Amino acid sequence: MKAATLVIGIAAGMAMATAGVIAMYPDVSRRMMRDSRRALRCGKRAVGQIGNLFG
């Protein structure tokens, strides 16, 4: 039970910190979305290249 409370507290703290950062810097969420899409594309490309090496 204590572990669940700890996890809930950590999640709530992270949510509050994220909300605070987004309130101060509204463009952060757009940048995060853009960068995550770029990271996914690069990751897919890397996986494809690794698959070609072994396939």
Phi, psi and omega in degrees: 000322180294325180294320179296319178297320178296315180296318179296320178295319178296315180298318179295319178296318178296320179295319179293319179295317178297317179297322178294317179295317180295325178294322180282322184233089186296337182278355181297318182295322177294319179296319180296319178296316181298314182291326179291323176296319179297318180295321178296318179298315180295322179295317178297319180296317180296318179296320178297319179293321178294320178297324179291329179293321184264346186265000000 
